[in-house]
Amino acid sequence: MPYAVIVSKSVQKQILKLPASIRLKVQEKLLMLKSEPHPHGALKLKGYDHQYRIRIGDYRIRYEIFDEELRIQVLQCKHRREVYRDKN
């Protein structure tokens, strides 16, 4: 069963602010999350039970997996120096 990937309006705005080449890669990774919530290279974030991050160059996608609901909530998509500052 594919997961539902939920991207809030605030995260959509973050994605739109990215450089075009990075934005395309982010969209590909988000589509990939539907079928594989733990892709190669995704790391679990310390201090959180269900949060992971995917690296795309100098940018990061932070997301949370809800396995029992088959849902992925995208929390942030920002430059690496900004993504870990304001934790949800």
DRENPA-3360 file (N, C-alpha, C; in nm, 2 decimals, always signed):
BEGIN
1 = MPYAVIVS = +0.08/-0.12/+0.00/+0.00/+0.00/+0.00/+0.09/+0.13/+0.00 ~ +0.06/+0.22/-0.09/+0.14/+0.34/-0.09/+0.10/+0.43/+0.03 ~ +0.20/+0.51/+0.07/+0.18/+0.60/+0.18/+0.12/+0.73/+0.12 ~ +0.05/+0.80/+0.20/+0.00/+0.94/+0.16/+0.11/+1.04/+0.21 ~ +0.16/+1.12/+0.12/+0.26/+1.22/+0.15/+0.19/+1.35/+0.17 ~ +0.19/+1.41/+0.29/+0.12/+1.54/+0.31/+0.22/+1.65/+0.32 ~ +0.20/+1.75/+0.24/+0.29/+1.87/+0.24/+0.20/+1.99/+0.27 ~ +0.22/+2.05/+0.38/+0.14/+2.17/+0.42/+0.18/+2.29/+0.33;
9 = KSVQKQIL = +0.09/+2.39/+0.34/+0.11/+2.51/+0.26/+0.25/+2.58/+0.30 ~ +0.28/+2.58/+0.42/+0.41/+2.64/+0.46/+0.53/+2.57/+0.40 ~ +0.52/+2.44/+0.39/+0.63/+2.36/+0.33/+0.63/+2.38/+0.18 ~ +0.51/+2.39/+0.12/+0.50/+2.42/-0.02/+0.57/+2.55/-0.06 ~ +0.55/+2.65/+0.03/+0.62/+2.78/+0.01/+0.77/+2.76/+0.02 ~ +0.82/+2.68/+0.12/+0.96/+2.66/+0.13/+1.02/+2.59/+0.00 ~ +0.94/+2.50/-0.05/+0.99/+2.43/-0.18/+0.99/+2.53/-0.29 ~ +0.89/+2.62/-0.30/+0.89/+2.71/-0.41/+1.00/+2.81/-0.41;
17 = KLPASIRL = +1.06/+2.84/-0.29/+1.17/+2.93/-0.27/+1.31/+2.87/-0.31 ~ +1.31/+2.74/-0.33/+1.43/+2.67/-0.36/+1.48/+2.69/-0.51 ~ +1.61/+2.68/-0.53/+1.65/+2.69/-0.67/+1.59/+2.58/-0.76 ~ +1.56/+2.61/-0.88/+1.49/+2.53/-0.97/+1.54/+2.38/-0.98 ~ +1.67/+2.37/-0.99/+1.73/+2.24/-1.00/+1.71/+2.15/-0.87 ~ +1.71/+2.22/-0.76/+1.69/+2.15/-0.63/+1.54/+2.12/-0.61 ~ +1.46/+2.21/-0.66/+1.31/+2.19/-0.65/+1.27/+2.07/-0.72 ~ +1.33/+2.04/-0.84/+1.29/+1.93/-0.92/+1.33/+1.80/-0.84;
25 = KVQEKLLM = +1.45/+1.80/-0.78/+1.50/+1.68/-0.71/+1.41/+1.66/-0.58 ~ +1.37/+1.76/-0.52/+1.28/+1.75/-0.40/+1.15/+1.69/-0.44 ~ +1.09/+1.73/-0.55/+0.97/+1.67/-0.60/+0.98/+1.53/-0.63 ~ +1.09/+1.49/-0.69/+1.12/+1.35/-0.72/+1.13/+1.26/-0.59 ~ +1.20/+1.32/-0.49/+1.21/+1.25/-0.36/+1.08/+1.23/-0.29 ~ +0.99/+1.34/-0.30/+0.86/+1.33/-0.23/+0.77/+1.23/-0.30 ~ +0.78/+1.21/-0.43/+0.71/+1.11/-0.50/+0.76/+0.97/-0.47 ~ +0.89/+0.96/-0.45/+0.95/+0.83/-0.41/+0.91/+0.79/-0.27;
33 = LKSEPHPH = +0.88/+0.88/-0.18/+0.84/+0.85/-0.05/+0.71/+0.77/-0.04 ~ +0.62/+0.79/-0.14/+0.50/+0.72/-0.14/+0.51/+0.57/-0.14 ~ +0.61/+0.52/-0.21/+0.63/+0.38/-0.22/+0.74/+0.33/-0.12 ~ +0.83/+0.42/-0.09/+0.94/+0.38/+0.00/+0.97/+0.49/+0.10 ~ +0.91/+0.47/+0.22/+0.92/+0.58/+0.33/+1.06/+0.58/+0.39 ~ +1.14/+0.48/+0.37/+1.28/+0.47/+0.43/+1.37/+0.45/+0.31 ~ +1.39/+0.55/+0.22/+1.48/+0.53/+0.10/+1.62/+0.53/+0.15 ~ +1.70/+0.48/+0.06/+1.85/+0.48/+0.08/+1.90/+0.62/+0.11;
41 = GALKLKGY = +1.97/+0.63/+0.22/+2.02/+0.77/+0.25/+1.94/+0.84/+0.35 ~ +1.82/+0.80/+0.38/+1.74/+0.87/+0.48/+1.79/+0.83/+0.62 ~ +1.80/+0.93/+0.70/+1.85/+0.91/+0.84/+1.75/+0.94/+0.94 ~ +1.74/+0.86/+1.04/+1.65/+0.89/+1.16/+1.71/+1.00/+1.24 ~ +1.63/+1.10/+1.28/+1.68/+1.21/+1.36/+1.69/+1.17/+1.51 ~ +1.80/+1.20/+1.57/+1.81/+1.17/+1.71/+1.72/+1.25/+1.79 ~ +1.66/+1.20/+1.90/+1.57/+1.27/+1.98/+1.42/+1.27/+1.94 ~ +1.40/+1.20/+1.83/+1.26/+1.19/+1.78/+1.23/+1.04/+1.75;
49 = DHQYRIRI = +1.11/+1.00/+1.77/+1.07/+0.86/+1.75/+1.05/+0.83/+1.60 ~ +0.99/+0.92/+1.53/+0.95/+0.89/+1.39/+0.99/+0.99/+1.29 ~ +1.09/+1.07/+1.32/+1.13/+1.17/+1.22/+1.26/+1.13/+1.15 ~ +1.26/+1.16/+1.02/+1.37/+1.13/+0.93/+1.41/+1.25/+0.85 ~ +1.53/+1.24/+0.78/+1.56/+1.35/+0.69/+1.63/+1.29/+0.57 ~ +1.60/+1.35/+0.46/+1.67/+1.31/+0.33/+1.75/+1.43/+0.29 ~ +1.87/+1.40/+0.24/+1.97/+1.50/+0.20/+1.96/+1.52/+0.05 ~ +1.95/+1.64/+0.00/+1.96/+1.67/-0.14/+2.06/+1.79/-0.15;
57 = GDYRIRYE = +2.18/+1.75/-0.17/+2.29/+1.86/-0.18/+2.30/+1.92/-0.04 ~ +2.28/+2.06/-0.04/+2.29/+2.13/+0.08/+2.15/+2.15/+0.15 ~ +2.05/+2.09/+0.09/+1.91/+2.10/+0.14/+1.87/+1.97/+0.21 ~ +1.77/+1.99/+0.30/+1.72/+1.87/+0.37/+1.57/+1.87/+0.37 ~ +1.51/+1.75/+0.36/+1.37/+1.73/+0.38/+1.35/+1.66/+0.51 ~ +1.28/+1.73/+0.60/+1.25/+1.66/+0.73/+1.11/+1.61/+0.72 ~ +1.09/+1.49/+0.76/+0.95/+1.43/+0.76/+0.93/+1.33/+0.87 ~ +0.80/+1.31/+0.90/+0.76/+1.22/+1.00/+0.68/+1.11/+0.94;
65 = IFDEELRI = +0.70/+0.98/+0.99/+0.63/+0.87/+0.93/+0.53/+0.82/+1.04 ~ +0.41/+0.80/+0.99/+0.30/+0.74/+1.07/+0.26/+0.60/+1.00 ~ +0.33/+0.50/+1.04/+0.32/+0.37/+0.98/+0.18/+0.31/+0.99 ~ +0.12/+0.32/+1.11/-0.02/+0.27/+1.13/-0.12/+0.33/+1.04 ~ -0.10/+0.46/+1.00/-0.19/+0.53/+0.92/-0.15/+0.54/+0.77 ~ -0.03/+0.48/+0.74/+0.03/+0.49/+0.60/+0.03/+0.63/+0.56 ~ +0.09/+0.72/+0.65/+0.09/+0.86/+0.62/+0.23/+0.92/+0.65 ~ +0.28/+1.01/+0.56/+0.40/+1.08/+0.58/+0.37/+1.23/+0.58;
73 = QVLQCKHR = +0.41/+1.30/+0.69/+0.40/+1.44/+0.70/+0.53/+1.51/+0.68 ~ +0.54/+1.59/+0.58/+0.66/+1.66/+0.55/+0.66/+1.79/+0.64 ~ +0.77/+1.80/+0.72/+0.78/+1.90/+0.82/+0.85/+2.03/+0.77 ~ +0.96/+2.01/+0.70/+1.04/+2.12/+0.65/+1.12/+2.08/+0.52 ~ +1.15/+2.18/+0.44/+1.24/+2.16/+0.33/+1.32/+2.28/+0.31 ~ +1.44/+2.29/+0.37/+1.52/+2.41/+0.38/+1.66/+2.37/+0.36 ~ +1.75/+2.48/+0.36/+1.89/+2.47/+0.35/+1.93/+2.40/+0.49 ~ +2.04/+2.33/+0.48/+2.09/+2.25/+0.60/+2.12/+2.34/+0.72;
81 = REVYRDKN = +2.16/+2.46/+0.70/+2.19/+2.55/+0.81/+2.06/+2.60/+0.88 ~ +1.95/+2.59/+0.82/+1.82/+2.64/+0.87/+1.73/+2.53/+0.92 ~ +1.74/+2.41/+0.87/+1.63/+2.31/+0.89/+1.63/+2.26/+1.03 ~ +1.74/+2.26/+1.10/+1.74/+2.20/+1.24/+1.72/+2.31/+1.34 ~ +1.71/+2.43/+1.31/+1.69/+2.54/+1.41/+1.56/+2.54/+1.48 ~ +1.45/+2.55/+1.40/+1.32/+2.56/+1.46/+1.26/+2.42/+1.45 ~ +1.27/+2.34/+1.55/+1.22/+2.20/+1.55/+1.07/+2.20/+1.58 ~ +1.00/+2.11/+1.50/+0.85/+2.10/+1.53/+0.83/+2.00/+1.63;
% end
